Amino acid sequence: MPEIKPHAPTKQAAAKVLKTLAGLYPAHPLEVQGAEPFRVLVATMLSSRTKDPVTNAVMRSLWAKARTPWDILRIPETKLAEALKPVGFYSQKARQLHGLCRMVLERFGGGVPATREELMELPGVGRKVANLVLNICYDYPAICVDTHVHRVSNRLGWVSTETPEETEEALMKVVERKYWSMLNRVVVNHGQRVCQPVSPRCSECAIAASCPRTGVVKYR
C-alpha cells in the first residue's frame, strides 16, 4: 500500500470519509438506537472500559428483570454487582448505577435530563456518556469521543491531540456540525472492526486512500 503523505484536514475531506463510513455502518455497535432514554443512559454508562458485545449481553440480561430506576433500586447492590460482573469495574458501576437511579428519581422526577450539565451530575456519567445520550435520545449535535474516536481521528490526521477532551474540541473545527451526531457511531464501528489499536487492517479499509496512517507502525 503506498504511503499517504499527511495533509491539512478540511471539512470537505472529513465529510467524505464520514459519508463513506456511514454507508458501511448504519447501526451503533452498542445496542441503543431507538431505545428509551433510561436504557440508553444505563447502557452507555456501563460500556465504559468494556467491549460493546459484553455490554449488550449484560444489558439484555439486566433489562429482562429491571427496566426502571425503581426496578434497579430493588436489586441489592451485591446482587446488582453480580449481574454486572462481565463489565469492567462492575462493583463500582453497581454502586454508581444505584446512585444514578436515586438521582433520576429524586432530582429529575424519574426522567433522563436533556442537558449535558445535568447528565454529568449523575454518578458514573462523564462528558462522553452525556454527549452520546444527547445524540441518541435528544438529537442534539455533540461529538462523543471515546478511545476509538480519539485513535482514528489522530490516525486520519484530522487532529493531533493527547486526550479525548482535546480531540472533541479539535474535531469541532474539522467536522461540520451536521455530522457530529453520527460521528461516534461510524468511527467506533470502524475502530473496532478495521482501524484497531494494534496492527490495523489497512488493506481492508474503505478510507485508506484518505488516511496518512499517522502514528501507525505496523498494519495489515
Secondary structure as UniProt FT lines:
FT   HELIX           11..24
FT   TURN            31..34
FT   HELIX           37..46
FT   TURN            47..49
FT   HELIX           52..63
FT   TURN            64..65
FT   HELIX           69..73
FT   HELIX           77..83
FT   TURN            84..86
FT   TURN            88..89
FT   HELIX           90..108
FT   TURN            109..110
FT   HELIX           116..119
FT   TURN            120..121
FT   TURN            123..124
FT   HELIX           127..138
FT   HELIX           147..155
FT   TURN            156..157
FT   HELIX           164..174
FT   HELIX           177..179
FT   HELIX           180..193
FT   HELIX           202..204
FT   TURN            206..207
FT   HELIX           208..210
FT   TURN            214..215
//
